[in-house]
Amino acid sequence: MRLQKGFTLALINFWNTSINLRKEMRNILLSFKKNMKLVRGFTLIELLVVITVIGLLSAMVLVGLSGVRSQGRDTRRVADLRNTQNALEIYFNKQNQYPASSDFPTLESTLRAANIGVSKLPSDPLNRDAYIYRYQASADGLHYVLSVTLENVDSQTLRDDVDIPAFVGGAACGDPVYCLEM
């Protein structure tokens, strides 16, 4: 009988403990649900504000970089004219005069036919009529002007170029046109 009484007491203690554990678990779950209701995520307004701020920042960066991109294209135009000038000097060393061509496509075919290692002349990065490369040779074949219109009118490069060519061959070299003369 004593065994049965001890067993019954142990069973009652276990039952009470399990009821307390169940109550505590229930309280924990209820408090967790309450906290989850308070922190569900971002509201639509918060998301719209963040997206708007990101859009404005990216627009400002793109506007700021557009000037850098045009400066890069202008730098490439000047470098292309210098490379063409090198090809013309090689041609002059071989032929003792500059090509009599009056435009860039004809100049390219003339230099290619001369077998001086020129297979193609550079073209403008934008390939628009306003920014095409121009070539004008003097009548005696001893001088030429290479020119291109630059996008940045305030470029330092325009201060260092030739604005009035030594010969009159129809080459307009006033700013924003960059000219190389030989």
ZABABA-83734 format. One line per field, with one value per residue: x, y, z of N, C-alpha, C, O in turn; residue in one letter. Coordinates in steps of 0.05 Angstrom, whole numbers, plus 5000, padded with zeros to 4 digits. Example, Ala and Ser with C-alpha at 12.3 -4.5 7.8 and 13.67 -1.06 7.14 Angstrom:
// ZABABA-83734
n.x (5264;5257)
n.y (4886;4955)
n.z (5156;5142)
ca.x (5246;5273)
ca.y (4910;4979)
ca.z (5156;5143)
c.x (5264;5258)
c.y (4934;5001)
c.z (5156;5157)
o.x (5285;5268)
o.y (4934;5023)
o.z (5169;5161)
type (a;s)
***
This chain:
// ZABABA-83734
n.x (5016;5039;5073;5038;5015;5059;5070;5024;5028;5073;5055;5015;5046;5076;5035;5017;5063;5068;5022;5035;5079;5053;5021;5061;5085;5042;5036;5084;5079;5035;5055;5095;5064;5038;5082;5098;5056;5065;5113;5114;5136;5157;5120;5078;5085;5135;5168;5158;5180;5235;5247;5239;5279;5325;5319;5323;5376;5405;5392;5417;5470;5477;5468;5511;5553;5547;5575;5627;5629;5623;5670;5706;5694;5710;5765;5779;5768;5808;5853;5844;5851;5905;5927;5913;5942;5994;5992;5987;6037;6071;6055;6070;6126;6136;6112;6126;6090;6026;5963;5916;5864;5797;5761;5745;5731;5753;5806;5819;5816;5857;5902;5902;5912;5964;5997;6020;6011;5963;5899;5849;5817;5803;5736;5686;5664;5608;5586;5556;5532;5546;5594;5635;5699;5744;5783;5829;5870;5926;5935;5986;6001;6033;6015;5964;5899;5869;5807;5755;5692;5683;5649;5649;5651;5681;5729;5797;5829;5812;5835;5887;5892;5897;5869;5865;5881;5943;5939;5888;5838;5786;5778;5746;5764;5749;5729;5677;5710;5762;5828;5883;5943;5988)
n.y (4976;5023;5030;5039;5087;5123;5120;5143;5195;5212;5209;5248;5294;5295;5304;5355;5385;5378;5405;5457;5465;5463;5509;5549;5542;5555;5609;5630;5621;5653;5704;5707;5707;5756;5791;5781;5803;5856;5866;5860;5873;5918;5977;5997;6051;6062;6030;6055;6106;6093;6070;6115;6150;6121;6121;6176;6187;6153;6178;6227;6212;6190;6236;6266;6235;6239;6282;6265;6221;6245;6274;6233;6211;6255;6255;6207;6220;6259;6227;6190;6224;6236;6186;6179;6221;6200;6157;6187;6212;6169;6154;6201;6197;6155;6170;6223;6264;6286;6251;6268;6267;6287;6275;6234;6177;6168;6180;6138;6093;6107;6106;6053;6028;6043;6009;6014;5993;6006;5988;6003;6065;6101;6110;6157;6155;6161;6160;6198;6249;6301;6294;6275;6254;6296;6310;6351;6367;6407;6441;6432;6386;6384;6399;6390;6387;6358;6348;6351;6356;6373;6352;6379;6445;6477;6452;6439;6420;6445;6495;6486;6473;6484;6542;6574;6552;6546;6544;6557;6516;6504;6484;6489;6513;6537;6541;6497;6460;6415;6418;6390;6407;6401)
n.z (5000;5014;4972;4931;4948;4946;4892;4871;4891;4864;4813;4815;4826;4778;4742;4758;4748;4693;4677;4693;4660;4610;4615;4617;4567;4535;4549;4530;4475;4464;4477;4438;4391;4398;4394;4342;4314;4321;4295;4233;4183;4130;4116;4062;4049;4071;4039;3988;3997;4005;3955;3922;3941;3928;3872;3861;3878;3843;3794;3800;3801;3750;3718;3734;3715;3660;3638;3646;3612;3562;3561;3559;3508;3477;3488;3465;3411;3401;3408;3366;3322;3328;3319;3266;3245;3253;3217;3169;3169;3161;3110;3083;3088;3054;3004;2995;2996;3021;3021;2970;2981;2997;3036;3094;3086;3034;3044;3078;3044;3009;3043;3057;3008;3000;3027;3079;3127;3148;3160;3173;3188;3248;3274;3295;3364;3373;3322;3293;3249;3265;3291;3258;3231;3197;3139;3105;3051;3028;2965;2944;2969;3013;3062;3113;3145;3200;3229;3280;3312;3379;3438;3488;3497;3531;3537;3555;3516;3469;3474;3463;3409;3337;3314;3269;3208;3171;3115;3067;3060;3063;3113;3173;3233;3281;3350;3371;3344;3338;3315;3279;3250;3196)
ca.x (5000;5057;5083;5017;5012;5082;5067;5002;5039;5092;5038;5002;5067;5082;5012;5018;5086;5061;5002;5050;5095;5035;5013;5084;5088;5021;5042;5107;5068;5017;5072;5108;5044;5034;5105;5097;5036;5077;5135;5107;5152;5156;5095;5080;5095;5164;5180;5157;5200;5262;5251;5241;5306;5345;5316;5335;5405;5416;5389;5438;5496;5477;5471;5539;5571;5544;5597;5652;5627;5628;5699;5720;5691;5727;5793;5783;5769;5834;5872;5840;5864;5934;5934;5911;5965;6017;5990;5993;6066;6083;6048;6087;6154;6137;6103;6136;6067;6002;5942;5900;5836;5783;5744;5757;5730;5773;5833;5822;5822;5884;5923;5902;5924;5992;6011;6037;6003;5937;5877;5824;5820;5783;5712;5676;5650;5579;5579;5535;5542;5558;5620;5652;5726;5748;5811;5832;5898;5932;5937;6012;6005;6053;6001;5936;5885;5850;5789;5731;5677;5683;5624;5654;5661;5700;5751;5824;5840;5806;5853;5914;5892;5900;5843;5867;5901;5962;5930;5859;5829;5759;5777;5737;5776;5741;5717;5685;5724;5790;5843;5911;5953;6016)
ca.y (5000;5045;5033;5051;5115;5138;5121;5162;5221;5218;5214;5274;5314;5296;5317;5384;5396;5379;5427;5482;5467;5470;5537;5565;5540;5571;5638;5636;5622;5677;5728;5706;5716;5785;5805;5777;5821;5882;5868;5843;5881;5946;5986;6005;6078;6061;6019;6075;6126;6082;6068;6142;6161;6107;6131;6203;6185;6142;6198;6248;6200;6188;6263;6274;6219;6244;6299;6249;6204;6262;6280;6208;6210;6276;6245;6186;6234;6271;6204;6180;6243;6233;6161;6185;6237;6182;6143;6206;6217;6145;6157;6222;6187;6137;6182;6250;6283;6276;6243;6290;6261;6310;6266;6213;6151;6166;6179;6110;6075;6115;6096;6023;6020;6050;5987;6025;5980;6017;5972;6018;6089;6102;6125;6171;6137;6163;6156;6217;6268;6324;6287;6259;6263;6310;6313;6369;6370;6431;6435;6422;6360;6387;6407;6380;6393;6338;6362;6338;6373;6361;6356;6398;6470;6488;6433;6449;6411;6465;6518;6478;6465;6504;6553;6585;6537;6562;6545;6558;6493;6498;6473;6508;6504;6552;6523;6472;6442;6410;6415;6384;6416;6394)
ca.z (5000;5014;4945;4915;4956;4935;4863;4866;4896;4842;4789;4819;4822;4750;4729;4764;4734;4665;4674;4695;4636;4589;4619;4610;4538;4523;4553;4512;4448;4462;4476;4412;4372;4401;4384;4313;4303;4323;4276;4210;4160;4122;4105;4034;4048;4076;4014;3967;4004;4000;3926;3912;3948;3911;3845;3859;3880;3818;3773;3804;3794;3721;3707;3740;3698;3632;3630;3645;3588;3538;3561;3550;3479;3465;3490;3444;3385;3398;3404;3339;3303;3331;3305;3237;3239;3251;3191;3148;3168;3148;3082;3072;3085;3031;2979;2994;2997;3035;3002;2960;2987;3009;3057;3110;3073;3012;3057;3089;3021;2999;3061;3056;2983;3001;3040;3101;3152;3157;3149;3178;3204;3269;3270;3319;3383;3370;3294;3285;3229;3278;3303;3240;3227;3171;3129;3082;3044;3012;2937;2938;2982;3035;3088;3116;3170;3210;3248;3291;3330;3406;3453;3509;3487;3550;3540;3554;3490;3449;3478;3453;3381;3317;3307;3242;3194;3155;3088;3066;3044;3070;3139;3193;3258;3305;3371;3385;3326;3345;3290;3278;3224;3189)
c.x (5017;5068;5063;5013;5035;5080;5045;5012;5058;5076;5024;5022;5074;5060;5012;5040;5080;5041;5016;5067;5077;5027;5036;5088;5067;5026;5065;5096;5050;5034;5087;5089;5039;5057;5106;5077;5048;5098;5129;5125;5149;5128;5099;5092;5126;5178;5180;5177;5228;5267;5254;5269;5327;5343;5328;5365;5418;5414;5411;5465;5498;5481;5500;5559;5569;5567;5623;5652;5633;5658;5715;5718;5708;5757;5798;5784;5797;5855;5869;5853;5894;5943;5933;5934;5990;6016;5996;6023;6081;6078;6066;6116;6157;6131;6113;6114;6044;5981;5925;5870;5823;5763;5756;5754;5750;5801;5838;5830;5849;5906;5924;5916;5954;6009;6030;6028;5977;5915;5850;5830;5798;5758;5703;5661;5619;5569;5555;5548;5556;5587;5637;5680;5729;5778;5811;5861;5901;5936;5964;6019;6025;6040;5974;5925;5867;5833;5766;5718;5676;5656;5627;5667;5682;5724;5778;5837;5835;5824;5881;5915;5897;5872;5842;5888;5918;5953;5899;5850;5800;5756;5768;5747;5769;5728;5688;5699;5753;5805;5872;5921;5982;6023)
c.y (5025;5051;5047;5080;5132;5141;5142;5190;5230;5224;5241;5297;5317;5310;5347;5398;5398;5401;5454;5486;5475;5499;5556;5565;5557;5601;5647;5639;5646;5702;5730;5716;5746;5801;5803;5797;5850;5886;5850;5849;5910;5953;5995;6033;6078;6050;6040;6098;6117;6080;6095;6154;6147;6117;6159;6203;6174;6162;6219;6237;6198;6215;6272;6259;6226;6263;6284;6231;6221;6270;6256;6205;6231;6267;6224;6199;6246;6249;6192;6198;6240;6207;6164;6202;6220;6167;6162;6212;6193;6146;6178;6213;6169;6151;6211;6271;6270;6269;6268;6286;6285;6301;6241;6185;6147;6165;6151;6091;6081;6104;6065;6014;6025;6029;5997;6013;5990;6001;5987;6042;6088;6117;6137;6152;6138;6158;6173;6238;6292;6319;6271;6271;6275;6312;6332;6373;6396;6422;6424;6395;6361;6394;6394;6390;6370;6353;6344;6357;6358;6368;6378;6423;6482;6470;6447;6442;6432;6490;6512;6472;6489;6515;6566;6569;6555;6564;6546;6535;6486;6486;6494;6497;6520;6533;6520;6452;6440;6404;6408;6392;6407;6408)
c.z (5000;4986;4927;4922;4945;4905;4855;4871;4874;4817;4791;4815;4792;4734;4733;4749;4704;4659;4674;4670;4612;4590;4610;4580;4524;4526;4534;4484;4444;4461;4449;4390;4373;4389;4353;4300;4302;4301;4252;4186;4154;4112;4076;4031;4052;4051;3992;3972;3998;3970;3913;3917;3931;3882;3842;3860;3854;3795;3776;3796;3763;3708;3711;3722;3669;3622;3628;3620;3563;3538;3552;3519;3465;3466;3469;3416;3380;3393;3376;3318;3304;3317;3275;3228;3236;3225;3168;3146;3156;3118;3069;3068;3061;3005;2975;2990;3012;3015;2995;2965;3000;3031;3071;3097;3050;3023;3067;3066;3009;3017;3061;3030;2983;3015;3062;3128;3164;3144;3153;3195;3225;3261;3297;3338;3380;3342;3286;3266;3242;3288;3284;3238;3199;3164;3105;3076;3027;2983;2930;2951;3004;3062;3088;3142;3176;3230;3257;3310;3357;3419;3474;3498;3505;3554;3538;3527;3468;3451;3466;3424;3363;3310;3279;3227;3176;3126;3088;3047;3051;3098;3159;3220;3283;3325;3366;3366;3334;3319;3296;3251;3221;3164)
o.x (5011;5071;5069;5008;5029;5087;5048;5005;5057;5083;5021;5015;5077;5065;5008;5037;5087;5042;5010;5069;5084;5025;5031;5093;5072;5022;5063;5104;5051;5028;5091;5097;5037;5053;5115;5082;5042;5101;5139;5128;5139;5115;5122;5107;5140;5199;5200;5190;5244;5288;5270;5281;5345;5364;5341;5378;5438;5431;5422;5481;5519;5495;5512;5579;5587;5576;5640;5673;5647;5670;5735;5737;5720;5771;5820;5800;5808;5873;5889;5865;5908;5964;5949;5944;6007;6037;6009;6034;6100;6096;6077;6128;6179;6144;6110;6119;6044;5981;5920;5854;5836;5750;5776;5774;5761;5818;5861;5848;5864;5926;5946;5931;5968;6033;6054;6037;5970;5913;5831;5846;5777;5759;5711;5647;5606;5546;5536;5572;5575;5602;5653;5684;5717;5794;5794;5877;5882;5939;5967;6039;6034;6054;5962;5940;5850;5843;5758;5732;5669;5644;5608;5690;5699;5738;5782;5855;5852;5827;5896;5936;5901;5855;5821;5912;5909;5959;5887;5854;5792;5734;5782;5740;5783;5717;5674;5699;5767;5796;5884;5908;5997;6046)
o.y (5045;5074;5064;5096;5154;5162;5157;5208;5253;5243;5256;5317;5339;5326;5362;5420;5419;5414;5471;5509;5492;5513;5576;5586;5571;5616;5669;5658;5659;5720;5751;5730;5759;5821;5822;5806;5865;5909;5827;5832;5925;5936;5998;6038;6092;6061;6043;6108;6132;6087;6098;6166;6161;6120;6164;6217;6184;6163;6228;6251;6204;6217;6284;6270;6218;6260;6289;6228;6211;6272;6259;6198;6225;6272;6224;6191;6243;6252;6185;6188;6242;6206;6154;6198;6225;6163;6153;6216;6196;6140;6174;6219;6167;6145;6222;6294;6245;6280;6285;6301;6301;6318;6230;6170;6126;6150;6141;6075;6063;6093;6054;5994;6013;6031;5990;6023;5984;6000;5982;6041;6077;6134;6128;6134;6118;6151;6163;6243;6303;6338;6254;6295;6264;6315;6330;6380;6406;6398;6407;6383;6339;6394;6386;6400;6362;6368;6326;6373;6335;6388;6393;6423;6497;6474;6465;6457;6436;6505;6530;6464;6512;6501;6568;6573;6576;6584;6536;6536;6463;6478;6514;6476;6517;6512;6539;6428;6460;6387;6418;6386;6405;6406)
o.z (4987;4978;4911;4904;4936;4893;4836;4855;4865;4802;4771;4802;4782;4716;4714;4739;4692;4638;4658;4659;4596;4570;4597;4568;4505;4507;4523;4470;4423;4445;4438;4372;4353;4376;4340;4278;4285;4291;4251;4169;4171;4099;4067;4012;4038;4044;3978;3954;3986;3961;3895;3900;3922;3869;3822;3845;3845;3777;3756;3784;3752;3688;3694;3716;3653;3599;3610;3607;3545;3516;3538;3506;3444;3447;3457;3399;3358;3376;3364;3298;3284;3304;3260;3206;3218;3212;3148;3124;3141;3103;3047;3048;3049;2984;2953;2982;3016;2993;3011;2955;3014;3043;3061;3098;3047;3013;3064;3069;3000;3007;3064;3031;2967;3015;3062;3149;3186;3119;3137;3214;3221;3244;3318;3328;3386;3338;3273;3267;3231;3292;3293;3243;3180;3182;3087;3094;3015;2977;2912;2945;3013;3082;3068;3160;3159;3247;3243;3323;3359;3413;3479;3491;3495;3574;3521;3517;3451;3432;3460;3414;3372;3302;3267;3232;3167;3113;3106;3023;3046;3106;3162;3229;3303;3318;3358;3373;3337;3304;3314;3230;3240;3155)
type (m;r;l;q;k;g;f;t;l;a;l;i;n;f;w;n;t;s;i;n;l;r;k;e;m;r;n;i;l;l;s;f;k;k;n;m;k;l;v;r;g;f;t;l;i;e;l;l;v;v;i;t;v;i;g;l;l;s;a;m;v;l;v;g;l;s;g;v;r;s;q;g;r;d;t;r;r;v;a;d;l;r;n;t;q;n;a;l;e;i;y;f;n;k;q;n;q;y;p;a;s;s;d;f;p;t;l;e;s;t;l;r;a;a;n;i;g;v;s;k;l;p;s;d;p;l;n;r;d;a;y;i;y;r;y;q;a;s;a;d;g;l;h;y;v;l;s;v;t;l;e;n;v;d;s;q;t;l;r;d;d;v;d;i;p;a;f;v;g;g;a;a;c;g;d;p;v;y;c;l;e;m)
***
